[in-house]
Amino acid sequence: MGSRIHTLLHICTLDEWLSARRTGEHRPESLDTHGFVHLSAPDQVHLPANRIFAGRNDLVLLRLDPNRLTSPVRWEAGVPSDPESMLFPHLYGPLPTAAVTAVTEYRPDADGTFGPPPG
């Protein structure tokens, strides 16, 4: 993983986060269906947010310390509509809650689209 990335992000619902806190790990459906947890760098998180969660108001961003992740992270292509050279981080195992350094609400703009998170 590139040394330029000090924070990774994961989008989930507040309920999913609260459940993960109780169990110590987050196991989204993608872990079973695709074999990995979708993560993003801060400057790209709005792309999957708009593709998958457009208009939703129950989302949070989990800010992750990559050094606290206990499974491999591989940078891989997203979907064909993403910029050609853009790679996304995929976590090949459950997301441990111990890797989460901050949780913030992630709300769409008035038109229902998401932008990059502040900061």
Backbone atoms as SQL, in Angstrom:
CREATE TABLE atoms (id INTEGER PRIMARY KEY, chain TEXT, resi INTEGER, resn TEXT, atom TEXT, x REAL, y REAL, z REAL);
INSERT INTO atoms VALUES
  (1, 'A', 1, 'MET', 'N', 0.851, -1.172, 0.000),
  (2, 'A', 1, 'MET', 'CA', 0.000, 0.000, 0.000),
  (3, 'A', 1, 'MET', 'C', 0.894, 1.230, 0.000),
  (4, 'A', 2, 'GLY', 'N', 0.479, 2.239, -0.763),
  (5, 'A', 2, 'GLY', 'CA', 1.291, 3.438, -0.869),
  (6, 'A', 2, 'GLY', 'C', 1.428, 4.177, 0.445),
  (7, 'A', 3, 'SER', 'N', 2.609, 4.734, 0.680),
  (8, 'A', 3, 'SER', 'CA', 2.846, 5.453, 1.924),
  (9, 'A', 3, 'SER', 'C', 2.102, 6.782, 1.954),
  (10, 'A', 4, 'ARG', 'N', 1.577, 7.216, 0.798),
  (11, 'A', 4, 'ARG', 'CA', 0.864, 8.486, 0.740),
  (12, 'A', 4, 'ARG', 'C', -0.505, 8.414, 1.426),
  (13, 'A', 5, 'ILE', 'N', -1.036, 7.225, 1.606),
  (14, 'A', 5, 'ILE', 'CA', -2.353, 7.068, 2.203),
  (15, 'A', 5, 'ILE', 'C', -2.195, 6.776, 3.692),
  (16, 'A', 6, 'HIS', 'N', -2.623, 7.711, 4.500),
  (17, 'A', 6, 'HIS', 'CA', -2.541, 7.548, 5.955),
  (18, 'A', 6, 'HIS', 'C', -3.896, 7.215, 6.566),
  (19, 'A', 7, 'THR', 'N', -4.946, 7.436, 5.792),
  (20, 'A', 7, 'THR', 'CA', -6.296, 7.156, 6.251),
  (21, 'A', 7, 'THR', 'C', -7.064, 6.465, 5.136),
  (22, 'A', 8, 'LEU', 'N', -7.776, 5.429, 5.489),
  (23, 'A', 8, 'LEU', 'CA', -8.709, 4.794, 4.573),
  (24, 'A', 8, 'LEU', 'C', -10.106, 4.997, 5.141),
  (25, 'A', 9, 'LEU', 'N', -11.108, 4.932, 4.280),
  (26, 'A', 9, 'LEU', 'CA', -12.485, 5.135, 4.691),
  (27, 'A', 9, 'LEU', 'C', -13.342, 3.943, 4.300),
  (28, 'A', 10, 'HIS', 'N', -14.376, 3.713, 5.102),
  (29, 'A', 10, 'HIS', 'CA', -15.388, 2.714, 4.775),
  (30, 'A', 10, 'HIS', 'C', -16.750, 3.348, 5.048),
  (31, 'A', 11, 'ILE', 'N', -17.673, 3.146, 4.126),
  (32, 'A', 11, 'ILE', 'CA', -19.043, 3.651, 4.267),
  (33, 'A', 11, 'ILE', 'C', -19.923, 2.521, 4.795),
  (34, 'A', 12, 'CYS', 'N', -20.711, 2.825, 5.816),
  (35, 'A', 12, 'CYS', 'CA', -21.708, 1.873, 6.279),
  (36, 'A', 12, 'CYS', 'C', -22.841, 2.654, 6.942),
  (37, 'A', 13, 'THR', 'N', -23.877, 1.953, 7.321),
  (38, 'A', 13, 'THR', 'CA', -24.970, 2.615, 8.037),
  (39, 'A', 13, 'THR', 'C', -24.600, 2.738, 9.513),
  (40, 'A', 14, 'LEU', 'N', -25.267, 3.641, 10.184),
  (41, 'A', 14, 'LEU', 'CA', -25.043, 3.792, 11.620),
  (42, 'A', 14, 'LEU', 'C', -25.375, 2.491, 12.341),
  (43, 'A', 15, 'ASP', 'N', -26.455, 1.821, 11.949),
  (44, 'A', 15, 'ASP', 'CA', -26.820, 0.552, 12.583),
  (45, 'A', 15, 'ASP', 'C', -25.736, -0.509, 12.398),
  (46, 'A', 16, 'GLU', 'N', -25.140, -0.565, 11.200),
  (47, 'A', 16, 'GLU', 'CA', -24.070, -1.536, 10.958),
  (48, 'A', 16, 'GLU', 'C', -22.867, -1.243, 11.859),
  (49, 'A', 17, 'TRP', 'N', -22.554, 0.054, 12.028),
  (50, 'A', 17, 'TRP', 'CA', -21.436, 0.427, 12.893),
  (51, 'A', 17, 'TRP', 'C', -21.722, 0.050, 14.344),
  (52, 'A', 18, 'LEU', 'N', -22.924, 0.325, 14.808),
  (53, 'A', 18, 'LEU', 'CA', -23.268, -0.013, 16.196),
  (54, 'A', 18, 'LEU', 'C', -23.196, -1.522, 16.425),
  (55, 'A', 19, 'SER', 'N', -23.618, -2.297, 15.448),
  (56, 'A', 19, 'SER', 'CA', -23.525, -3.753, 15.543),
  (57, 'A', 19, 'SER', 'C', -22.063, -4.198, 15.567),
  (58, 'A', 20, 'ALA', 'N', -21.226, -3.587, 14.731),
  (59, 'A', 20, 'ALA', 'CA', -19.798, -3.931, 14.694),
  (60, 'A', 20, 'ALA', 'C', -19.130, -3.628, 16.031),
  (61, 'A', 21, 'ARG', 'N', -19.527, -2.546, 16.652),
  (62, 'A', 21, 'ARG', 'CA', -18.942, -2.199, 17.962),
  (63, 'A', 21, 'ARG', 'C', -19.223, -3.286, 18.987),
  (64, 'A', 22, 'ARG', 'N', -20.398, -3.904, 18.895),
  (65, 'A', 22, 'ARG', 'CA', -20.750, -4.971, 19.841),
  (66, 'A', 22, 'ARG', 'C', -19.938, -6.237, 19.593),
  (67, 'A', 23, 'THR', 'N', -19.613, -6.526, 18.320),
  (68, 'A', 23, 'THR', 'CA', -18.930, -7.782, 17.995),
  (69, 'A', 23, 'THR', 'C', -17.419, -7.623, 17.838),
  (70, 'A', 24, 'GLY', 'N', -16.948, -6.379, 17.658),
  (71, 'A', 24, 'GLY', 'CA', -15.518, -6.147, 17.490),
  (72, 'A', 24, 'GLY', 'C', -15.046, -6.147, 16.049),
  (73, 'A', 25, 'GLU', 'N', -15.964, -6.424, 15.124),
  (74, 'A', 25, 'GLU', 'CA', -15.595, -6.389, 13.714),
  (75, 'A', 25, 'GLU', 'C', -16.820, -6.126, 12.847),
  (76, 'A', 26, 'HIS', 'N', -16.553, -5.580, 11.661),
  (77, 'A', 26, 'HIS', 'CA', -17.611, -5.312, 10.686),
  (78, 'A', 26, 'HIS', 'C', -17.428, -6.287, 9.535),
  (79, 'A', 27, 'ARG', 'N', -18.498, -7.012, 9.230),
  (80, 'A', 27, 'ARG', 'CA', -18.489, -8.008, 8.161),
  (81, 'A', 27, 'ARG', 'C', -19.608, -7.679, 7.182),
  (82, 'A', 28, 'PRO', 'N', -19.386, -6.712, 6.284),
  (83, 'A', 28, 'PRO', 'CA', -20.447, -6.360, 5.343),
  (84, 'A', 28, 'PRO', 'C', -20.716, -7.505, 4.367),
  (85, 'A', 29, 'GLU', 'N', -21.851, -7.440, 3.704),
  (86, 'A', 29, 'GLU', 'CA', -22.253, -8.477, 2.751),
  (87, 'A', 29, 'GLU', 'C', -21.176, -8.718, 1.689),
  (88, 'A', 30, 'SER', 'N', -20.458, -7.661, 1.299),
  (89, 'A', 30, 'SER', 'CA', -19.437, -7.809, 0.247),
  (90, 'A', 30, 'SER', 'C', -18.333, -8.788, 0.637),
  (91, 'A', 31, 'LEU', 'N', -18.108, -8.973, 1.927),
  (92, 'A', 31, 'LEU', 'CA', -17.078, -9.918, 2.360),
  (93, 'A', 31, 'LEU', 'C', -17.463, -11.340, 1.928),
  (94, 'A', 32, 'ASP', 'N', -18.749, -11.658, 2.003),
  (95, 'A', 32, 'ASP', 'CA', -19.220, -12.973, 1.568),
  (96, 'A', 32, 'ASP', 'C', -19.381, -13.053, 0.055),
  (97, 'A', 33, 'THR', 'N', -19.913, -11.995, -0.563),
  (98, 'A', 33, 'THR', 'CA', -20.205, -12.052, -1.994),
  (99, 'A', 33, 'THR', 'C', -18.991, -11.800, -2.878),
  (100, 'A', 34, 'HIS', 'N', -18.072, -10.916, -2.457),
  (101, 'A', 34, 'HIS', 'CA', -16.909, -10.584, -3.277),
  (102, 'A', 34, 'HIS', 'C', -15.581, -11.008, -2.642),
  (103, 'A', 35, 'GLY', 'N', -15.613, -11.367, -1.358),
  (104, 'A', 35, 'GLY', 'CA', -14.397, -11.791, -0.689),
  (105, 'A', 35, 'GLY', 'C', -13.607, -10.665, -0.056),
  (106, 'A', 36, 'PHE', 'N', -14.150, -9.433, -0.087),
  (107, 'A', 36, 'PHE', 'CA', -13.442, -8.299, 0.499),
  (108, 'A', 36, 'PHE', 'C', -14.413, -7.231, 0.976),
  (109, 'A', 37, 'VAL', 'N', -13.878, -6.312, 1.789),
  (110, 'A', 37, 'VAL', 'CA', -14.606, -5.140, 2.273),
  (111, 'A', 37, 'VAL', 'C', -14.160, -3.954, 1.412),
  (112, 'A', 38, 'HIS', 'N', -15.120, -3.235, 0.850),
  (113, 'A', 38, 'HIS', 'CA', -14.814, -2.058, 0.038),
  (114, 'A', 38, 'HIS', 'C', -14.314, -0.920, 0.930),
  (115, 'A', 39, 'LEU', 'N', -13.150, -0.376, 0.605),
  (116, 'A', 39, 'LEU', 'CA', -12.610, 0.794, 1.270),
  (117, 'A', 39, 'LEU', 'C', -12.355, 1.858, 0.213),
  (118, 'A', 40, 'SER', 'N', -12.048, 3.070, 0.661),
  (119, 'A', 40, 'SER', 'CA', -11.726, 4.163, -0.257),
  (120, 'A', 40, 'SER', 'C', -10.686, 5.061, 0.377),
  (121, 'A', 41, 'ALA', 'N', -9.970, 5.774, -0.477),
  (122, 'A', 41, 'ALA', 'CA', -9.140, 6.884, -0.026),
  (123, 'A', 41, 'ALA', 'C', -10.078, 8.089, 0.126),
  (124, 'A', 42, 'PRO', 'N', -9.722, 9.069, 0.948),
  (125, 'A', 42, 'PRO', 'CA', -10.615, 10.212, 1.160),
  (126, 'A', 42, 'PRO', 'C', -11.026, 10.938, -0.122),
  (127, 'A', 43, 'ASP', 'N', -10.138, 11.021, -1.113),
  (128, 'A', 43, 'ASP', 'CA', -10.470, 11.769, -2.321),
  (129, 'A', 43, 'ASP', 'C', -11.309, 10.986, -3.323),
  (130, 'A', 44, 'GLN', 'N', -11.651, 9.735, -3.026),
  (131, 'A', 44, 'GLN', 'CA', -12.440, 8.943, -3.963),
  (132, 'A', 44, 'GLN', 'C', -13.709, 8.368, -3.352),
  (133, 'A', 45, 'VAL', 'N', -13.938, 8.562, -2.067),
  (134, 'A', 45, 'VAL', 'CA', -15.061, 7.910, -1.386),
  (135, 'A', 45, 'VAL', 'C', -16.417, 8.335, -1.951),
  (136, 'A', 46, 'HIS', 'N', -16.503, 9.539, -2.502),
  (137, 'A', 46, 'HIS', 'CA', -17.783, 9.994, -3.049),
  (138, 'A', 46, 'HIS', 'C', -18.207, 9.195, -4.282),
  (139, 'A', 47, 'LEU', 'N', -17.263, 8.575, -4.987),
  (140, 'A', 47, 'LEU', 'CA', -17.626, 7.801, -6.181),
  (141, 'A', 47, 'LEU', 'C', -18.478, 6.579, -5.833),
  (142, 'A', 48, 'PRO', 'N', -18.010, 5.682, -4.952),
  (143, 'A', 48, 'PRO', 'CA', -18.887, 4.569, -4.590),
  (144, 'A', 48, 'PRO', 'C', -20.106, 5.023, -3.788),
  (145, 'A', 49, 'ALA', 'N', -19.978, 6.108, -3.029),
  (146, 'A', 49, 'ALA', 'CA', -21.136, 6.602, -2.273),
  (147, 'A', 49, 'ALA', 'C', -22.275, 6.951, -3.222),
  (148, 'A', 50, 'ASN', 'N', -21.964, 7.657, -4.301),
  (149, 'A', 50, 'ASN', 'CA', -23.001, 8.032, -5.259),
  (150, 'A', 50, 'ASN', 'C', -23.508, 6.845, -6.062),
  (151, 'A', 51, 'ARG', 'N', -22.657, 5.894, -6.325),
  (152, 'A', 51, 'ARG', 'CA', -23.039, 4.724, -7.106),
  (153, 'A', 51, 'ARG', 'C', -23.941, 3.791, -6.292),
  (154, 'A', 52, 'ILE', 'N', -23.650, 3.640, -5.012),
  (155, 'A', 52, 'ILE', 'CA', -24.326, 2.620, -4.198),
  (156, 'A', 52, 'ILE', 'C', -25.349, 3.207, -3.230),
  (157, 'A', 53, 'PHE', 'N', -25.093, 4.417, -2.706),
  (158, 'A', 53, 'PHE', 'CA', -25.897, 4.938, -1.602),
  (159, 'A', 53, 'PHE', 'C', -26.602, 6.260, -1.916),
  (160, 'A', 54, 'ALA', 'N', -26.780, 6.613, -3.174),
  (161, 'A', 54, 'ALA', 'CA', -27.341, 7.914, -3.539),
  (162, 'A', 54, 'ALA', 'C', -28.609, 8.226, -2.740),
  (163, 'A', 55, 'GLY', 'N', -28.637, 9.411, -2.130),
  (164, 'A', 55, 'GLY', 'CA', -29.810, 9.892, -1.414),
  (165, 'A', 55, 'GLY', 'C', -29.988, 9.356, -0.007),
  (166, 'A', 56, 'ARG', 'N', -29.160, 8.434, 0.438),
  (167, 'A', 56, 'ARG', 'CA', -29.329, 7.860, 1.784),
  (168, 'A', 56, 'ARG', 'C', -28.849, 8.843, 2.842),
  (169, 'A', 57, 'ASN', 'N', -29.545, 8.869, 3.964),
  (170, 'A', 57, 'ASN', 'CA', -29.220, 9.786, 5.059),
  (171, 'A', 57, 'ASN', 'C', -28.811, 9.079, 6.344),
  (172, 'A', 58, 'ASP', 'N', -28.577, 7.776, 6.277),
  (173, 'A', 58, 'ASP', 'CA', -28.262, 7.001, 7.481),
  (174, 'A', 58, 'ASP', 'C', -26.828, 6.476, 7.472),
  (175, 'A', 59, 'LEU', 'N', -25.941, 7.165, 6.737),
  (176, 'A', 59, 'LEU', 'CA', -24.591, 6.650, 6.556),
  (177, 'A', 59, 'LEU', 'C', -23.575, 7.325, 7.462),
  (178, 'A', 60, 'VAL', 'N', -22.532, 6.570, 7.771),
  (179, 'A', 60, 'VAL', 'CA', -21.377, 7.117, 8.482),
  (180, 'A', 60, 'VAL', 'C', -20.130, 6.732, 7.705),
  (181, 'A', 61, 'LEU', 'N', -19.098, 7.536, 7.889),
  (182, 'A', 61, 'LEU', 'CA', -17.780, 7.209, 7.359),
  (183, 'A', 61, 'LEU', 'C', -16.922, 6.726, 8.512),
  (184, 'A', 62, 'LEU', 'N', -16.347, 5.560, 8.347),
  (185, 'A', 62, 'LEU', 'CA', -15.387, 5.050, 9.321),
  (186, 'A', 62, 'LEU', 'C', -14.006, 5.425, 8.813),
  (187, 'A', 63, 'ARG', 'N', -13.275, 6.201, 9.602),
  (188, 'A', 63, 'ARG', 'CA', -11.883, 6.531, 9.259),
  (189, 'A', 63, 'ARG', 'C', -11.011, 5.459, 9.885),
  (190, 'A', 64, 'LEU', 'N', -10.146, 4.877, 9.060),
  (191, 'A', 64, 'LEU', 'CA', -9.361, 3.725, 9.471),
  (192, 'A', 64, 'LEU', 'C', -7.874, 4.027, 9.472),
  (193, 'A', 65, 'ASP', 'N', -7.185, 3.478, 10.437),
  (194, 'A', 65, 'ASP', 'CA', -5.728, 3.491, 10.439),
  (195, 'A', 65, 'ASP', 'C', -5.286, 2.216, 9.723),
  (196, 'A', 66, 'PRO', 'N', -4.700, 2.326, 8.515),
  (197, 'A', 66, 'PRO', 'CA', -4.312, 1.125, 7.769),
  (198, 'A', 66, 'PRO', 'C', -3.367, 0.213, 8.545),
  (199, 'A', 67, 'ASN', 'N', -2.589, 0.761, 9.453),
  (200, 'A', 67, 'ASN', 'CA', -1.651, -0.049, 10.236),
  (201, 'A', 67, 'ASN', 'C', -2.346, -0.938, 11.255),
  (202, 'A', 68, 'ARG', 'N', -3.623, -0.673, 11.529),
  (203, 'A', 68, 'ARG', 'CA', -4.371, -1.476, 12.501),
  (204, 'A', 68, 'ARG', 'C', -5.222, -2.558, 11.841),
  (205, 'A', 69, 'LEU', 'N', -5.201, -2.619, 10.517),
  (206, 'A', 69, 'LEU', 'CA', -5.978, -3.646, 9.820),
  (207, 'A', 69, 'LEU', 'C', -5.240, -4.972, 9.928),
  (208, 'A', 70, 'THR', 'N', -5.984, -6.043, 10.140),
  (209, 'A', 70, 'THR', 'CA', -5.374, -7.342, 10.398),
  (210, 'A', 70, 'THR', 'C', -5.417, -8.286, 9.201),
  (211, 'A', 71, 'SER', 'N', -6.003, -7.830, 8.096),
  (212, 'A', 71, 'SER', 'CA', -6.054, -8.619, 6.860),
  (213, 'A', 71, 'SER', 'C', -5.413, -7.814, 5.744),
  (214, 'A', 72, 'PRO', 'N', -5.013, -8.479, 4.660),
  (215, 'A', 72, 'PRO', 'CA', -4.361, -7.761, 3.554),
  (216, 'A', 72, 'PRO', 'C', -5.276, -6.745, 2.876),
  (217, 'A', 73, 'VAL', 'N', -4.678, -5.632, 2.451),
  (218, 'A', 73, 'VAL', 'CA', -5.363, -4.629, 1.635),
  (219, 'A', 73, 'VAL', 'C', -4.705, -4.652, 0.266),
  (220, 'A', 74, 'ARG', 'N', -5.530, -4.796, -0.767),
  (221, 'A', 74, 'ARG', 'CA', -5.028, -4.786, -2.145),
  (222, 'A', 74, 'ARG', 'C', -5.705, -3.643, -2.889),
  (223, 'A', 75, 'TRP', 'N', -4.910, -2.892, -3.644),
  (224, 'A', 75, 'TRP', 'CA', -5.423, -1.777, -4.449),
  (225, 'A', 75, 'TRP', 'C', -5.784, -2.324, -5.819),
  (226, 'A', 76, 'GLU', 'N', -7.103, -2.251, -6.149),
  (227, 'A', 76, 'GLU', 'CA', -7.609, -2.878, -7.361),
  (228, 'A', 76, 'GLU', 'C', -8.573, -1.948, -8.080),
  (229, 'A', 77, 'ALA', 'N', -8.794, -2.227, -9.357),
  (230, 'A', 77, 'ALA', 'CA', -9.701, -1.419, -10.170),
  (231, 'A', 77, 'ALA', 'C', -11.116, -1.478, -9.604),
  (232, 'A', 78, 'GLY', 'N', -11.822, -0.370, -9.778),
  (233, 'A', 78, 'GLY', 'CA', -13.229, -0.298, -9.368),
  (234, 'A', 78, 'GLY', 'C', -14.121, -0.802, -10.496),
  (235, 'A', 79, 'VAL', 'N', -15.039, 0.043, -10.936),
  (236, 'A', 79, 'VAL', 'CA', -15.947, -0.306, -12.026),
  (237, 'A', 79, 'VAL', 'C', -15.540, 0.476, -13.275),
  (238, 'A', 80, 'PRO', 'N', -15.994, 0.045, -14.449),
  (239, 'A', 80, 'PRO', 'CA', -15.570, 0.706, -15.691),
  (240, 'A', 80, 'PRO', 'C', -15.850, 2.210, -15.754),
  (241, 'A', 81, 'SER', 'N', -16.838, 2.700, -15.012),
  (242, 'A', 81, 'SER', 'CA', -17.148, 4.139, -15.065),
  (243, 'A', 81, 'SER', 'C', -16.191, 4.983, -14.209),
  (244, 'A', 82, 'ASP', 'N', -15.361, 4.340, -13.381),
  (245, 'A', 82, 'ASP', 'CA', -14.365, 5.081, -12.599),
  (246, 'A', 82, 'ASP', 'C', -13.249, 5.551, -13.528),
  (247, 'A', 83, 'PRO', 'N', -12.524, 6.603, -13.138),
  (248, 'A', 83, 'PRO', 'CA', -11.370, 7.013, -13.950),
  (249, 'A', 83, 'PRO', 'C', -10.451, 5.823, -14.203),
  (250, 'A', 84, 'GLU', 'N', -9.916, 5.740, -15.408),
  (251, 'A', 84, 'GLU', 'CA', -9.202, 4.549, -15.878),
  (252, 'A', 84, 'GLU', 'C', -8.083, 4.071, -14.959),
  (253, 'A', 85, 'SER', 'N', -7.309, 4.987, -14.421),
  (254, 'A', 85, 'SER', 'CA', -6.166, 4.575, -13.616),
  (255, 'A', 85, 'SER', 'C', -6.467, 4.498, -12.117),
  (256, 'A', 86, 'MET', 'N', -7.715, 4.721, -11.722),
  (257, 'A', 86, 'MET', 'CA', -8.045, 4.752, -10.295),
  (258, 'A', 86, 'MET', 'C', -8.136, 3.350, -9.711),
  (259, 'A', 87, 'LEU', 'N', -7.451, 3.161, -8.601),
  (260, 'A', 87, 'LEU', 'CA', -7.502, 1.903, -7.868),
  (261, 'A', 87, 'LEU', 'C', -8.137, 2.153, -6.510),
  (262, 'A', 88, 'PHE', 'N', -8.899, 1.175, -6.027),
  (263, 'A', 88, 'PHE', 'CA', -9.550, 1.263, -4.729),
  (264, 'A', 88, 'PHE', 'C', -8.955, 0.225, -3.789),
  (265, 'A', 89, 'PRO', 'N', -8.849, 0.559, -2.500),
  (266, 'A', 89, 'PRO', 'CA', -8.365, -0.429, -1.534),
  (267, 'A', 89, 'PRO', 'C', -9.471, -1.414, -1.160),
  (268, 'A', 90, 'HIS', 'N', -9.146, -2.686, -1.192),
  (269, 'A', 90, 'HIS', 'CA', -10.064, -3.752, -0.794),
  (270, 'A', 90, 'HIS', 'C', -9.424, -4.518, 0.359),
  (271, 'A', 91, 'LEU', 'N', -10.164, -4.659, 1.439),
  (272, 'A', 91, 'LEU', 'CA', -9.700, -5.374, 2.624),
  (273, 'A', 91, 'LEU', 'C', -10.167, -6.820, 2.545),
  (274, 'A', 92, 'TYR', 'N', -9.222, -7.753, 2.487),
  (275, 'A', 92, 'TYR', 'CA', -9.542, -9.168, 2.331),
  (276, 'A', 92, 'TYR', 'C', -9.691, -9.863, 3.678),
  (277, 'A', 93, 'GLY', 'N', -10.674, -9.416, 4.428),
  (278, 'A', 93, 'GLY', 'CA', -11.004, -9.978, 5.723),
  (279, 'A', 93, 'GLY', 'C', -11.928, -9.008, 6.427),
  (280, 'A', 94, 'PRO', 'N', -12.432, -9.361, 7.599),
  (281, 'A', 94, 'PRO', 'CA', -13.325, -8.459, 8.334),
  (282, 'A', 94, 'PRO', 'C', -12.600, -7.189, 8.765),
  (283, 'A', 95, 'LEU', 'N', -13.374, -6.143, 8.936),
  (284, 'A', 95, 'LEU', 'CA', -12.830, -4.854, 9.362),
  (285, 'A', 95, 'LEU', 'C', -12.872, -4.793, 10.889),
  (286, 'A', 96, 'PRO', 'N', -11.722, -4.821, 11.562),
  (287, 'A', 96, 'PRO', 'CA', -11.722, -4.769, 13.029),
  (288, 'A', 96, 'PRO', 'C', -12.087, -3.368, 13.522),
  (289, 'A', 97, 'THR', 'N', -12.938, -3.301, 14.519),
  (290, 'A', 97, 'THR', 'CA', -13.323, -1.985, 15.049),
  (291, 'A', 97, 'THR', 'C', -12.130, -1.268, 15.665),
  (292, 'A', 98, 'ALA', 'N', -11.099, -2.005, 16.072),
  (293, 'A', 98, 'ALA', 'CA', -9.902, -1.386, 16.638),
  (294, 'A', 98, 'ALA', 'C', -9.154, -0.532, 15.618),
  (295, 'A', 99, 'ALA', 'N', -9.428, -0.741, 14.319),
  (296, 'A', 99, 'ALA', 'CA', -8.773, 0.057, 13.275),
  (297, 'A', 99, 'ALA', 'C', -9.484, 1.390, 13.036),
  (298, 'A', 100, 'VAL', 'N', -10.677, 1.561, 13.606),
  (299, 'A', 100, 'VAL', 'CA', -11.469, 2.773, 13.381),
  (300, 'A', 100, 'VAL', 'C', -10.978, 3.876, 14.316),
  (301, 'A', 101, 'THR', 'N', -10.559, 4.994, 13.720),
  (302, 'A', 101, 'THR', 'CA', -10.051, 6.124, 14.506),
  (303, 'A', 101, 'THR', 'C', -11.083, 7.227, 14.673),
  (304, 'A', 102, 'ALA', 'N', -12.104, 7.262, 13.825),
  (305, 'A', 102, 'ALA', 'CA', -13.162, 8.273, 13.924),
  (306, 'A', 102, 'ALA', 'C', -14.370, 7.799, 13.135),
  (307, 'A', 103, 'VAL', 'N', -15.537, 8.242, 13.566),
  (308, 'A', 103, 'VAL', 'CA', -16.794, 7.950, 12.885),
  (309, 'A', 103, 'VAL', 'C', -17.508, 9.275, 12.698),
  (310, 'A', 104, 'THR', 'N', -17.862, 9.590, 11.455),
  (311, 'A', 104, 'THR', 'CA', -18.560, 10.850, 11.169),
  (312, 'A', 104, 'THR', 'C', -19.775, 10.575, 10.298),
  (313, 'A', 105, 'GLU', 'N', -20.810, 11.388, 10.481),
  (314, 'A', 105, 'GLU', 'CA', -21.972, 11.293, 9.600),
  (315, 'A', 105, 'GLU', 'C', -21.538, 11.613, 8.177),
  (316, 'A', 106, 'TYR', 'N', -22.164, 10.958, 7.214),
  (317, 'A', 106, 'TYR', 'CA', -21.883, 11.225, 5.805),
  (318, 'A', 106, 'TYR', 'C', -23.218, 11.453, 5.118),
  (319, 'A', 107, 'ARG', 'N', -23.540, 12.704, 4.926),
  (320, 'A', 107, 'ARG', 'CA', -24.837, 13.103, 4.374),
  (321, 'A', 107, 'ARG', 'C', -24.677, 13.606, 2.943),
  (322, 'A', 108, 'PRO', 'N', -25.680, 13.332, 2.098),
  (323, 'A', 108, 'PRO', 'CA', -25.630, 13.870, 0.738),
  (324, 'A', 108, 'PRO', 'C', -25.978, 15.359, 0.731),
  (325, 'A', 109, 'ASP', 'N', -25.617, 16.008, -0.375),
  (326, 'A', 109, 'ASP', 'CA', -26.017, 17.396, -0.584),
  (327, 'A', 109, 'ASP', 'C', -27.520, 17.451, -0.822),
  (328, 'A', 110, 'ALA', 'N', -28.066, 18.644, -0.975),
  (329, 'A', 110, 'ALA', 'CA', -29.506, 18.831, -1.174),
  (330, 'A', 110, 'ALA', 'C', -30.025, 18.058, -2.395),
  (331, 'A', 111, 'ASP', 'N', -29.165, 17.889, -3.405),
  (332, 'A', 111, 'ASP', 'CA', -29.600, 17.166, -4.605),
  (333, 'A', 111, 'ASP', 'C', -29.460, 15.649, -4.478),
  (334, 'A', 112, 'GLY', 'N', -29.037, 15.168, -3.301),
  (335, 'A', 112, 'GLY', 'CA', -28.935, 13.725, -3.065),
  (336, 'A', 112, 'GLY', 'C', -27.586, 13.125, -3.403),
  (337, 'A', 113, 'THR', 'N', -26.640, 13.928, -3.879),
  (338, 'A', 113, 'THR', 'CA', -25.330, 13.386, -4.222),
  (339, 'A', 113, 'THR', 'C', -24.324, 13.657, -3.105),
  (340, 'A', 114, 'PHE', 'N', -23.344, 12.789, -3.042),
  (341, 'A', 114, 'PHE', 'CA', -22.285, 12.911, -2.055),
  (342, 'A', 114, 'PHE', 'C', -21.060, 13.582, -2.667),
  (343, 'A', 115, 'GLY', 'N', -20.394, 14.369, -1.856),
  (344, 'A', 115, 'GLY', 'CA', -19.121, 14.959, -2.244),
  (345, 'A', 115, 'GLY', 'C', -18.016, 14.390, -1.386),
  (346, 'A', 116, 'PRO', 'N', -16.768, 14.762, -1.670),
  (347, 'A', 116, 'PRO', 'CA', -15.677, 14.325, -0.803),
  (348, 'A', 116, 'PRO', 'C', -15.917, 14.811, 0.629),
  (349, 'A', 117, 'PRO', 'N', -15.498, 14.041, 1.608),
  (350, 'A', 117, 'PRO', 'CA', -15.717, 14.467, 2.995),
  (351, 'A', 117, 'PRO', 'C', -14.834, 15.669, 3.343),
  (352, 'A', 118, 'PRO', 'N', -15.263, 16.494, 4.275),
  (353, 'A', 118, 'PRO', 'CA', -14.408, 17.595, 4.691),
  (354, 'A', 118, 'PRO', 'C', -13.139, 17.088, 5.369),
  (355, 'A', 119, 'GLY', 'N', -12.084, 17.862, 5.227),
  (356, 'A', 119, 'GLY', 'CA', -10.811, 17.512, 5.878),
  (357, 'A', 119, 'GLY', 'C', -10.115, 16.425, 5.146);
